[in-house]
């Protein structure tokens, strides 16, 4: 029988890599599921509910890991944790693969390391897309947190005493997090605008009832690759776009920035001068804080005040809604693990040539094997 281990995360990570629902489904695949006691407590998942779903509760991490075939984690495990597994075991987690100095020792253990951030962006893998499931929650929470710090209402209110104007919310970056931020701000009654360098996002923004803000010249119309990613823009275009954004930000009450580039520092979208141009009481939520931030005045993990403008720079914002984040992440993991099993024979049977498995596999047999990282310089 294949044994799947799940251990508790560190003090800064409230999410967990399993839920009662996925524990039941893993057992149905023929696996033995062993969870460290208390691993789900910060996501309101008790040992009792996991046990009722068919999981075994281990007293500690050592017992959970001992001789397991598969380890499921949210964050990257230590080398000692991996060495407690069977030789050549499978590890699936958010591994942060661009950190070569941390990854190489884990690869040397001989385990098959699956980095959930690397799941290919193809239709068949949508249910495994961790970046999307967690960014969706972060986009929602960013607007809710901004509203709580704003100190004014978001919707327009018409009362006998007068009219309260609607707040103006500007979303910078229209990926999964940005789209959810737009939708959430609209539901709360704000007047919403958004910007992105990819022309295809204009229609998405409009479909959610928001205004699109961008310099729409000929270069902008060609600013997207066939795969849907943004192209590098000319210095001239960047200057025009920066001027447009600077003038727009002056009038906004809340700004949410979401721009991230894998493996690189977050692009700077908001200068300190732009911050100082905003009205006192305005709020900026920087979802790129973990990569240095989209705002020049961002202090990762802190909330700072610049001339009365609050800049909120959360780390692991999805983790602040850990009940939902853990549930979705656990389903992402299960969708990937389904590919590892022969459902009829109920045994582990990995097709190493499968497009999703090849795209997500970071290291195997003691070596980094993902083509994007074989020669990757240290982060």
ROSE-733949 format. One record per residue: residue in one letter; x negated, y negated, z negated of N, C-alpha, C in turn. Coordinates in steps of 0.1 Angstrom, whole numbers, padded with zeros to 4 digits, always signed. Example, Ala and Ser with C-alpha at 12.3 -4.5 7.8 and 13.67 -1.06 7.14 Angstrom:
# ROSE-733949
a-0132+0057-0078-0123+0045-0078-0132+0033-0078 s-0128+0022-0071-0137+0011-0071-0129+0000-0079 
END
This chain:
# ROSE-733949
x-0008+0012+0000+0000+0000+0000-0009-0012+0000 x-0005-0022+0008-0013-0035+0009-0009-0043-0003 x-0019-0049-0010-0017-0057-0021-0020-0072-0018 x-0010-0080-0021-0012-0095-0018-0012-0102-0031 x-0023-0110-0033-0025-0117-0046-0022-0132-0044 x-0016-0138-0054-0013-0152-0054-0018-0157-0068 x-0027-0167-0068-0032-0172-0080-0027-0187-0083 x-0028-0191-0095-0025-0205-0098-0035-0215-0092 x-0030-0226-0089-0039-0237-0083-0045-0245-0094 x-0054-0254-0090-0061-0262-0100-0052-0273-0106 x-0057-0281-0115-0049-0290-0122-0043-0301-0113 x-0049-0304-0102-0044-0315-0093-0035-0310-0082 x-0031-0297-0082-0023-0291-0072-0011-0284-0078 x+0001-0290-0078+0013-0284-0084+0020-0274-0075 x+0016-0273-0063+0023-0264-0054+0018-0249-0056 x+0025-0240-0051+0021-0226-0052+0024-0219-0039 x+0017-0208-0036+0017-0202-0023+0028-0191-0021 x+0038-0191-0030+0048-0180-0030+0061-0186-0036 x+0072-0180-0031+0085-0183-0037+0092-0170-0039 x+0103-0170-0047+0111-0158-0049+0115-0152-0036 x+0119-0161-0027+0124-0157-0013+0113-0150-0005 x+0101-0155-0005+0091-0149+0003+0085-0137-0004 x+0085-0137-0018+0081-0125-0025+0089-0113-0021 x+0102-0115-0020+0112-0104-0016+0109-0100-0002 x+0106-0109+0007+0104-0106+0021+0091-0098+0023 x+0081-0102+0015+0068-0095+0016+0069-0081+0010 x+0076-0079+0000+0079-0066-0005+0086-0057+0005 x+0095-0063+0012+0103-0056+0023+0093-0052+0034 x+0083-0059+0036+0073-0056+0046+0064-0044+0042 x+0065-0040+0030+0058-0029+0025+0046-0033+0016 x+0045-0045+0012+0034-0050+0004+0037-0050-0011 x+0026-0049-0018+0027-0050-0033+0022-0065-0035 x+0031-0072-0042+0028-0087-0045+0025-0089-0059 x+0013-0094-0062+0008-0096-0075+0005-0111-0077 x+0012-0117-0087+0011-0132-0089+0006-0134-0103 x-0004-0143-0104-0009-0147-0117+0002-0154-0125 x+0003-0150-0138+0014-0155-0147+0013-0171-0147 x+0024-0177-0146+0025-0192-0146+0021-0199-0134 x+0018-0192-0123+0013-0198-0111+0024-0207-0105 x+0037-0204-0106+0047-0212-0100+0054-0222-0110 x+0049-0223-0122+0056-0231-0132+0057-0246-0128 x+0047-0251-0121+0048-0266-0118+0057-0268-0106 x+0062-0257-0100+0072-0258-0089+0085-0252-0093 x+0087-0251-0106+0099-0246-0112+0102-0232-0108 x+0092-0224-0105+0093-0210-0102+0088-0202-0114 x+0097-0195-0121+0093-0188-0133+0087-0174-0129 x+0080-0168-0138+0075-0154-0137+0087-0145-0136 x+0098-0148-0143+0110-0140-0143+0116-0139-0129 x+0118-0151-0123+0124-0151-0110+0115-0143-0099 x+0102-0145-0100+0093-0138-0091+0094-0122-0094 x+0095-0119-0106+0095-0105-0110+0109-0099-0105 x+0119-0106-0106+0132-0102-0101+0132-0100-0086 x+0123-0107-0079+0122-0106-0065+0113-0095-0060 x+0107-0088-0070+0099-0077-0067+0084-0078-0069 x+0080-0090-0073+0066-0093-0075+0061-0087-0089 x+0049-0084-0090+0043-0080-0102+0036-0092-0108 x+0037-0094-0121+0031-0106-0128+0018-0101-0135 x+0007-0107-0130-0006-0104-0136-0009-0113-0148 x-0016-0108-0158-0018-0117-0170-0027-0129-0166 x-0037-0127-0157-0046-0138-0154-0050-0136-0139 x-0059-0146-0135-0063-0146-0121-0071-0134-0118 x-0080-0129-0127-0088-0118-0125-0080-0105-0122 x-0070-0103-0130-0061-0092-0127-0053-0093-0114 x-0049-0105-0111-0042-0107-0098-0051-0104-0086 x-0063-0108-0087-0072-0107-0075-0079-0093-0074 x-0080-0086-0085-0088-0074-0085-0083-0064-0073 x-0092-0062-0064-0090-0052-0053-0079-0056-0043 x-0074-0068-0043-0063-0072-0034-0068-0072-0019 x-0059-0069-0010-0062-0070+0004-0061-0084+0010 x-0051-0092+0004-0048-0105+0010-0047-0115-0002 x-0052-0127-0001-0051-0137-0011-0044-0149-0004 x-0033-0153-0010-0026-0165-0006-0028-0176-0015 x-0032-0188-0010-0034-0200-0018-0029-0212-0011 x-0027-0223-0019-0025-0236-0013-0038-0242-0010 x-0047-0244-0019-0060-0250-0017-0070-0239-0016 x-0082-0243-0011-0093-0234-0008-0097-0227-0021 x-0099-0214-0021-0103-0206-0033-0118-0207-0034 x-0123-0203-0045-0138-0202-0047-0144-0189-0042 x-0157-0189-0040-0163-0177-0036-0161-0166-0045 x-0161-0169-0058-0159-0158-0068-0145-0152-0067 x-0135-0160-0064-0122-0155-0062-0122-0145-0050 x-0128-0149-0039-0128-0141-0027-0136-0128-0030 x-0147-0129-0037-0155-0116-0040-0147-0107-0049 x-0137-0111-0056-0129-0102-0064-0119-0094-0056 x-0117-0098-0043-0109-0090-0035-0116-0078-0029 x-0109-0070-0021-0115-0059-0014-0125-0065-0003 x-0136-0058+0000-0145-0063+0011-0137-0065+0024 x-0139-0077+0030-0133-0080+0043-0118-0083+0042 x-0114-0087+0030-0100-0091+0027-0096-0103+0035 x-0083-0106+0036-0078-0117+0043-0074-0128+0033 x-0078-0140+0036-0075-0152+0028-0068-0162+0037 x-0056-0167+0032-0049-0177+0040-0046-0189+0030 x-0050-0201+0034-0049-0213+0026-0051-0225+0034 x-0049-0237+0028-0053-0249+0034-0068-0251+0031 x-0076-0247+0040-0091-0245+0037-0099-0258+0040 x-0093-0268+0046-0101-0280+0049-0113-0276+0057 x-0111-0271+0069-0122-0265+0077-0134-0275+0081 x-0131-0288+0081-0141-0297+0085-0152-0299+0075 x-0150-0294+0063-0160-0295+0052-0169-0283+0053 x-0179-0284+0062-0188-0272+0065-0195-0267+0053 x-0200-0277+0045-0208-0273+0033-0200-0264+0024 x-0187-0266+0023-0179-0258+0014-0174-0245+0021 x-0172-0245+0034-0167-0234+0041-0178-0223+0044 x-0190-0227+0046-0200-0217+0050-0202-0206+0039 x-0203-0210+0026-0204-0200+0015-0192-0190+0015 x-0180-0196+0018-0168-0187+0018-0169-0177+0029 x-0173-0182+0041-0175-0174+0053-0185-0163+0050 x-0195-0166+0043-0206-0156+0040-0201-0144+0031 x-0189-0145+0025-0184-0134+0017-0179-0123+0026 x-0177-0125+0039-0172-0115+0048-0157-0114+0049 x-0150-0123+0041-0136-0123+0042-0131-0129+0056 x-0119-0125+0060-0113-0131+0071-0105-0143+0066 x-0110-0155+0070-0105-0168+0065-0095-0174+0075 x-0083-0176+0071-0073-0182+0079-0070-0196+0074 x-0072-0206+0082-0070-0220+0078-0057-0225+0083 x-0047-0227+0074-0034-0230+0078-0032-0243+0086 x-0042-0252+0085-0042-0264+0093-0044-0262+0107 x-0050-0250+0111-0054-0247+0124-0043-0239+0132 x-0032-0237+0126-0021-0230+0133-0018-0237+0147 x-0019-0230+0158-0017-0237+0171-0004-0244+0172 x-0003-0255+0179+0009-0263+0180+0016-0257+0193 x+0022-0245+0191+0029-0239+0202+0043-0235+0196 x+0052-0233+0205+0066-0230+0201+0067-0218+0192 x+0060-0207+0195+0060-0195+0187+0055-0197+0173 x+0047-0207+0171+0041-0209+0158+0047-0220+0149 x+0058-0226+0154+0065-0237+0147+0068-0233+0132 x+0072-0221+0130+0076-0217+0116+0064-0216+0107 x+0052-0216+0113+0040-0215+0105+0033-0229+0103 x+0038-0239+0109+0031-0252+0109+0032-0259+0096 x+0021-0257+0088+0020-0263+0075+0019-0278+0076 x+0011-0283+0085+0010-0298+0086+0023-0305+0088 x+0032-0299+0096+0045-0305+0098+0054-0304+0086 x+0054-0292+0080+0063-0290+0068+0060-0299+0057 x+0047-0301+0054+0043-0309+0043+0043-0324+0047 x+0040-0328+0059+0041-0342+0063+0055-0347+0063 x+0065-0338+0067+0079-0342+0066+0083-0346+0052 x+0079-0339+0042+0082-0343+0028+0075-0355+0024 x+0062-0357+0029+0054-0369+0025+0061-0381+0031 x+0066-0380+0043+0072-0392+0050+0084-0396+0042 x+0092-0387+0037+0104-0390+0029+0100-0396+0016 x+0091-0390+0009+0087-0395-0004+0080-0408-0004 x+0073-0411+0007+0067-0424+0009+0077-0436+0008 x+0088-0434+0015+0098-0444+0015+0105-0445+0002 x+0108-0434-0004+0115-0434-0017+0106-0441-0028 x+0093-0438-0028+0084-0444-0037+0082-0459-0034 x+0082-0463-0021+0081-0477-0018+0093-0484-0023 x+0105-0478-0021+0117-0485-0026+0117-0487-0041 x+0112-0477-0048+0112-0478-0063+0102-0489-0067 x+0092-0492-0060+0082-0503-0063+0086-0516-0058 x+0095-0517-0048+0099-0529-0041+0106-0539-0050 x+0114-0534-0059+0121-0543-0069+0133-0551-0063 x+0137-0547-0051+0149-0553-0044+0156-0541-0037 x+0168-0544-0033+0176-0534-0026+0171-0533-0012 x+0174-0521-0006+0170-0519+0008+0182-0523+0018 x+0194-0518+0015+0205-0522+0024+0210-0536+0023 x+0216-0541+0033+0224-0554+0032+0236-0551+0024 x+0239-0561+0015+0251-0560+0006+0259-0573+0007 x+0271-0572+0010+0280-0583+0011+0289-0584-0001 x+0287-0593-0010+0294-0594-0022+0301-0608-0023 x+0310-0609-0033+0317-0622-0035+0308-0633-0039 x+0296-0629-0045+0287-0639-0049+0277-0643-0038 x+0278-0636-0027+0269-0639-0015+0263-0626-0009 x+0256-0628+0001+0250-0616+0009+0236-0613+0005 x+0233-0601+0003+0219-0596+0000+0214-0591+0013 x+0203-0597+0018+0198-0592+0031+0191-0579+0030 x+0191-0572+0042+0185-0559+0042+0170-0560+0042 x+0163-0551+0036+0148-0551+0036+0143-0547+0050 x+0131-0551+0053+0125-0548+0066+0114-0538+0063 x+0115-0527+0070+0105-0516+0068+0098-0513+0081 x+0084-0512+0081+0076-0510+0093+0068-0497+0091 x+0070-0488+0100+0063-0475+0100+0052-0475+0110 x+0040-0473+0106+0028-0473+0115+0023-0458+0117 x+0026-0453+0129+0022-0439+0132+0035-0431+0132 x+0039-0426+0144+0052-0419+0146+0049-0404+0148 x+0042-0397+0139+0042-0383+0139+0053-0377+0131 x+0051-0366+0125+0062-0359+0117+0065-0368+0105 x+0054-0372+0098+0057-0381+0086+0063-0394+0089 x+0059-0400+0100+0064-0413+0104+0079-0412+0108 x+0082-0401+0116+0096-0400+0120+0105-0398+0108 x+0101-0390+0098+0109-0388+0086+0110-0401+0078 x+0099-0409+0078+0099-0421+0070+0110-0431+0077 x+0110-0431+0090+0120-0439+0097+0134-0435+0094 x+0136-0422+0095+0150-0417+0092+0154-0420+0078 x+0145-0418+0068+0148-0421+0054+0151-0436+0052 x+0143-0444+0057+0145-0459+0055+0158-0463+0062 x+0161-0457+0073+0174-0460+0080+0186-0456+0071 x+0184-0444+0065+0195-0439+0057+0197-0448+0044 x+0186-0454+0040+0187-0463+0028+0192-0477+0032 x+0194-0479+0045+0200-0492+0049+0190-0503+0053 x+0178-0499+0055+0168-0509+0058+0168-0512+0073 x+0163-0524+0077+0160-0527+0091+0146-0521+0094 x+0145-0512+0103+0133-0504+0105+0127-0507+0119 x+0113-0508+0119+0106-0509+0131+0094-0499+0130 x+0088-0496+0141+0077-0486+0141+0068-0488+0152 x+0055-0484+0151+0046-0485+0162+0037-0472+0163 x+0033-0470+0175+0024-0458+0178+0018-0461+0191 x+0006-0456+0194-0001-0458+0207+0004-0448+0217 x+0012-0439+0214+0016-0429+0224+0030-0433+0229 x+0031-0435+0242+0043-0441+0248+0055-0432+0246 x+0053-0418+0245+0064-0409+0243+0072-0412+0230 x+0065-0418+0221+0072-0420+0208+0082-0431+0208 x+0081-0440+0218+0091-0451+0219+0105-0446+0219 x+0108-0435+0227+0121-0430+0228+0125-0423+0214 x+0116-0417+0208+0119-0411+0195+0122-0421+0184 x+0115-0432+0184+0118-0443+0175+0132-0449+0178 x+0135-0451+0190+0148-0456+0194+0160-0447+0190 x+0157-0434+0191+0168-0424+0188+0171-0424+0174 x+0162-0429+0165+0165-0430+0151+0170-0444+0147 x+0172-0452+0157+0178-0465+0154+0168-0476+0149 x+0155-0474+0152+0145-0483+0148+0140-0491+0161 x+0133-0502+0158+0127-0510+0169+0113-0506+0171 x+0109-0504+0184+0095-0500+0187+0087-0513+0189 x+0075-0513+0183+0066-0524+0184+0053-0520+0190 x+0050-0525+0202+0037-0522+0208+0035-0531+0220 x+0022-0532+0224+0019-0539+0236+0021-0529+0248 x+0032-0531+0255+0035-0521+0265+0030-0525+0279 x+0017-0525+0281+0011-0528+0294+0008-0515+0301 x+0001-0516+0312-0002-0504+0321-0011-0494+0313 x-0020-0499+0305-0029-0490+0297-0021-0482+0287 x-0011-0489+0281-0003-0482+0271+0005-0471+0278 x+0010-0473+0290+0018-0462+0297+0009-0450+0300 x-0004-0451+0300-0013-0440+0303-0020-0435+0290 x-0015-0439+0279-0023-0437+0266-0020-0423+0259 x-0016-0413+0267-0013-0400+0261-0018-0389+0270 x-0024-0379+0264-0029-0368+0271-0018-0358+0275 x-0021-0349+0283-0011-0339+0287-0006-0331+0275 x-0015-0329+0265-0011-0322+0253-0004-0330+0243 x-0002-0343+0246+0006-0351+0237-0002-0359+0227 x-0015-0359+0228-0023-0366+0219-0027-0380+0224 x-0030-0390+0215-0033-0403+0219-0047-0404+0225 x-0049-0412+0236-0062-0414+0242-0068-0426+0235 x-0081-0427+0236-0088-0438+0230-0085-0451+0239 x-0082-0462+0232-0078-0474+0239-0089-0483+0240 x-0089-0492+0250-0099-0501+0253-0100-0512+0242 x-0111-0519+0241-0113-0529+0231-0103-0540+0233 x-0100-0543+0246-0091-0554+0249-0077-0550+0245 x-0073-0538+0247-0059-0534+0243-0058-0534+0228 x-0068-0529+0221-0068-0529+0206-0067-0543+0201 x-0073-0553+0207-0072-0566+0202-0058-0572+0204 x-0052-0569+0215-0038-0573+0217-0028-0567+0208 x-0030-0554+0205-0021-0546+0196-0023-0551+0182 x-0036-0554+0178-0038-0559+0165-0032-0572+0162 x-0032-0581+0172-0026-0594+0171-0010-0593+0169 x-0005-0584+0178+0010-0582+0177+0014-0576+0163 x+0006-0566+0158+0009-0560+0145+0008-0570+0134 x-0003-0578+0135-0006-0588+0124+0006-0598+0123 x+0011-0602+0134+0023-0612+0134+0035-0605+0129 x+0037-0592+0132+0049-0585+0127+0048-0582+0112 x+0037-0578+0107+0035-0574+0093+0039-0586+0084 x+0036-0598+0088+0039-0610+0080+0053-0610+0075 x+0062-0605+0083+0077-0606+0081+0082-0593+0074 x+0074-0583+0071+0079-0570+0066+0079-0570+0051 x+0088-0562+0045+0089-0560+0031+0081-0548+0027 x+0082-0537+0035+0076-0524+0032+0069-0519+0044 x+0057-0515+0043+0049-0509+0054+0045-0495+0049 x+0047-0485+0058+0042-0471+0055+0033-0468+0067 x+0020-0464+0063+0010-0460+0074+0008-0445+0073 x+0007-0438+0085+0006-0424+0085-0004-0419+0094 x-0013-0427+0099-0023-0423+0110-0034-0415+0104 x-0036-0403+0109-0047-0394+0105-0053-0388+0118 x-0066-0386+0118-0073-0379+0129-0080-0367+0122 x-0077-0355+0126-0084-0343+0119-0099-0344+0119 x-0105-0343+0107-0120-0342+0106-0127-0356+0107 x-0119-0367+0108-0125-0380+0109-0119-0389+0099 x-0126-0400+0095-0120-0410+0086-0107-0416+0092 x-0098-0419+0084-0085-0425+0089-0088-0438+0096 x-0081-0441+0107-0083-0453+0114-0077-0465+0106 x-0084-0476+0106-0080-0488+0099-0069-0495+0107 x-0057-0497+0102-0046-0503+0109-0043-0516+0103 x-0046-0518+0090-0042-0530+0083-0054-0536+0077 x-0058-0548+0081-0069-0555+0075-0065-0562+0062 x-0075-0566+0054-0072-0573+0042-0065-0587+0045 x-0068-0593+0056-0061-0605+0060-0047-0603+0063 x-0043-0591+0069-0029-0588+0071-0022-0586+0058 x-0028-0580+0048-0022-0578+0035-0020-0591+0029 x-0029-0600+0029-0028-0614+0023-0017-0622+0030 x-0014-0618+0042-0003-0626+0050+0011-0622+0045 x+0012-0611+0039+0025-0606+0035+0031-0613+0023 x+0044-0612+0021+0050-0619+0010+0048-0612-0003 x+0046-0620-0014+0045-0613-0027+0057-0604-0030 x+0055-0593-0035+0065-0583-0038+0066-0573-0027 x+0059-0575-0016+0059-0565-0005+0051-0552-0010 x+0054-0541-0003+0048-0529-0007+0042-0522+0006 x+0030-0516+0004+0024-0508+0015+0021-0494+0009 x+0026-0484+0016+0023-0470+0011+0014-0464+0022 x+0002-0460+0018-0009-0455+0027-0010-0440+0026 x-0004-0433+0036-0004-0418+0035-0017-0412+0040 x-0026-0421+0044-0039-0416+0049-0050-0418+0038 x-0046-0420+0026-0055-0423+0015-0066-0412+0013 x-0062-0399+0015-0071-0388+0013-0083-0389+0023 x-0081-0396+0034-0092-0398+0044-0097-0412+0044 x-0096-0419+0033-0101-0433+0032-0091-0444+0034 x-0079-0440+0040-0068-0450+0041-0068-0457+0054 x-0055-0461+0058-0053-0469+0070-0054-0484+0067 x-0054-0488+0054-0054-0502+0050-0068-0505+0044 x-0073-0516+0047-0087-0520+0042-0087-0521+0027 x-0076-0525+0021-0076-0527+0006-0071-0515-0001 x-0070-0503+0005-0066-0491-0001-0076-0486-0011 x-0072-0481-0023-0080-0474-0032-0074-0460-0034 x-0080-0450-0028-0074-0437-0028-0070-0432-0042 x-0057-0428-0044-0053-0423-0057-0048-0433-0066 x-0048-0446-0062-0045-0457-0071-0034-0466-0064 x-0028-0474-0073-0019-0485-0068-0026-0498-0072 x-0029-0506-0062-0036-0519-0064-0027-0531-0060 x-0030-0542-0065-0022-0554-0062-0031-0565-0056 x-0027-0569-0044-0035-0579-0037-0026-0591-0034 x-0027-0602-0042-0019-0614-0041-0004-0610-0042 x-0001-0601-0051+0013-0598-0052+0019-0587-0043 x+0010-0582-0034+0014-0571-0026+0009-0558-0032 x+0018-0548-0034+0013-0535-0039+0009-0526-0028 x-0002-0520-0030-0007-0510-0020-0008-0497-0028 x+0001-0487-0024+0002-0474-0031-0006-0464-0022 x-0015-0457-0028-0024-0448-0020-0024-0434-0026 x-0013-0427-0025-0011-0414-0031-0020-0403-0025 x-0025-0394-0034-0032-0382-0029-0022-0370-0031 x-0021-0362-0020-0012-0351-0021+0003-0355-0024 x+0008-0364-0016+0022-0368-0019+0032-0357-0017 x+0030-0348-0008+0039-0336-0007+0040-0329-0020 x+0028-0328-0027+0028-0321-0040+0037-0327-0050 x+0040-0340-0049+0049-0346-0059+0063-0342-0058 x+0067-0335-0047+0080-0328-0046+0077-0313-0044 x+0070-0308-0054+0064-0295-0053+0074-0283-0051 x+0086-0285-0057+0097-0275-0055+0099-0272-0041 x+0102-0283-0033+0104-0282-0019+0092-0278-0011 x+0081-0285-0015+0068-0283-0007+0064-0268-0009 x+0065-0262-0020+0061-0248-0022+0070-0239-0015 x+0083-0242-0015+0092-0233-0007+0089-0233+0007 x+0086-0245+0013+0083-0245+0028+0070-0239+0031 x+0060-0242+0022+0047-0237+0025+0047-0222+0024 x+0054-0216+0014+0055-0202+0013+0061-0195+0025 x+0071-0202+0031+0077-0197+0043+0067-0198+0055 x+0059-0209+0056+0049-0210+0066+0039-0198+0065 x+0035-0195+0053+0026-0183+0051+0032-0170+0055 x+0045-0168+0051+0051-0156+0054+0053-0154+0069 x+0056-0165+0076+0057-0164+0091+0044-0159+0097 x+0033-0164+0092+0020-0159+0097+0017-0145+0093 x+0020-0141+0080+0017-0128+0075+0025-0117+0083 x+0037-0121+0087+0045-0111+0095+0037-0106+0107 x+0028-0114+0113+0020-0110+0124+0010-0099+0120 x+0006-0099+0108-0004-0089+0103+0001-0075+0101 x+0015-0074+0100+0020-0061+0096+0027-0054+0108 x+0026-0040+0107+0034-0032+0116+0047-0029+0108 x+0058-0035+0112+0070-0034+0104+0076-0020+0103 x+0074-0012+0113+0079+0001+0113+0071+0010+0104 x+0058+0010+0105+0050+0018+0096+0047+0012+0083 x+0050-0001+0082+0047-0009+0069+0033-0008+0065 x+0024-0011+0074+0010-0011+0072+0004-0024+0078 x-0008-0027+0073-0015-0039+0079-0021-0035+0093 x-0018-0043+0103-0022-0039+0116-0024-0053+0124 x-0035-0059+0122-0038-0072+0128-0042-0071+0142 x-0035-0078+0151-0039-0080+0165-0048-0092+0166 x-0061-0090+0166-0071-0101+0166-0071-0109+0178 x-0064-0104+0189-0064-0111+0202-0051-0119+0203 x-0042-0119+0193-0030-0127+0193-0034-0142+0193 x-0028-0150+0201-0031-0164+0203-0030-0171+0189 x-0020-0168+0181-0019-0175+0169-0030-0171+0159 x-0032-0158+0158-0043-0153+0149-0056-0158+0153 x-0060-0158+0166-0072-0164+0170-0074-0179+0168 x-0063-0186+0169-0063-0200+0167-0064-0204+0153 x-0059-0196+0143-0059-0199+0129-0071-0193+0122 x-0078-0183+0128-0089-0176+0121-0101-0185+0121 x-0106-0188+0110-0118-0197+0108-0131-0189+0107 x-0130-0178+0100-0143-0170+0097-0139-0155+0096 x-0149-0147+0100-0147-0132+0100-0160-0125+0100 x-0161-0115+0092-0174-0107+0092-0186-0115+0088 x-0184-0124+0079-0196-0132+0075-0199-0144+0083 x-0192-0147+0094-0195-0158+0103-0183-0167+0105 x-0186-0180+0108-0175-0189+0113-0173-0185+0128 x-0161-0182+0131-0158-0177+0145-0149-0187+0153 x-0142-0197+0146-0134-0206+0154-0142-0214+0163 x-0139-0215+0176-0148-0223+0185-0150-0237+0182 x-0140-0243+0175-0141-0257+0172-0151-0260+0160 x-0155-0249+0153-0163-0252+0141-0176-0244+0141 x-0179-0236+0151-0192-0229+0151-0204-0238+0150 x-0203-0249+0157-0214-0259+0156-0210-0272+0150 x-0200-0271+0141-0195-0283+0135-0205-0289+0125 x-0209-0302+0126-0218-0308+0116-0211-0310+0103 x-0219-0311+0092-0213-0312+0079-0205-0325+0078 x-0194-0324+0071-0185-0336+0070-0191-0346+0061 
END
